[in-house]
Amino acid sequence: MKDSNSVTSATKSTLLMTQQQLLEHWQGHRALTRRVIEAFPEDEFFSFSIGGMRPFAIMIKELIAIAAPGAKGLATDTWEQLDEEIDLGQSKSEILSFWDKATEDINYWWSQIPLERFQEDVLAFGMYQNKGYCNLLYFIDNEIHHRAQAYVYLRSLGIAPPAFWER
């Protein structure tokens, strides 16, 4: 009996999406999140919160800590410890520079991820045991989740967020 999780050369042409299409999907989300960062007034970006949620700048630190190191981990199967306490500076422009660098790093590492890695069990950041593709989907879903929190913040500040479908 054939393993239903294996990808054979005969089925590769019938995949739902290619590795490149998945990267483009992720980068579309990252571009939208970047526009959400840009929409925040400087001071509220670092201080505004509702209902005990973290300021968006703190959420962005988490997303930066996961994104490029996650792509590198998938590419090399060497995982650094997750460090959300990274120093990204004290301005939106500094954080946007880190965001853009992470985007470049994702593109660099992406081309080195073996296709089989997405189906392998990996221990991302030494603590998240799952298939490679499941960890990647978590990286993307986590970004969407925090961006949605930022949409609530922006709306409560009287600022219209970017259209979520414009990725």
Secondary structure, DSSP 4 states (H G I P E B T S, - for coil): ---TT---TTTGGG-SS-HHHHHHHHHHHHHHHHHHHHHS-HHHHHH--STTPPPHHHHHHHHHHHHHHHHHHHHHS--PPP-TT----SSHHHHHHHHHHHHHHHHHHHTTS-GGGGGSEEEETTTEEEEHHHHHHHHHHHHHHHHHHHHHHHHHTT-PPPPTT--
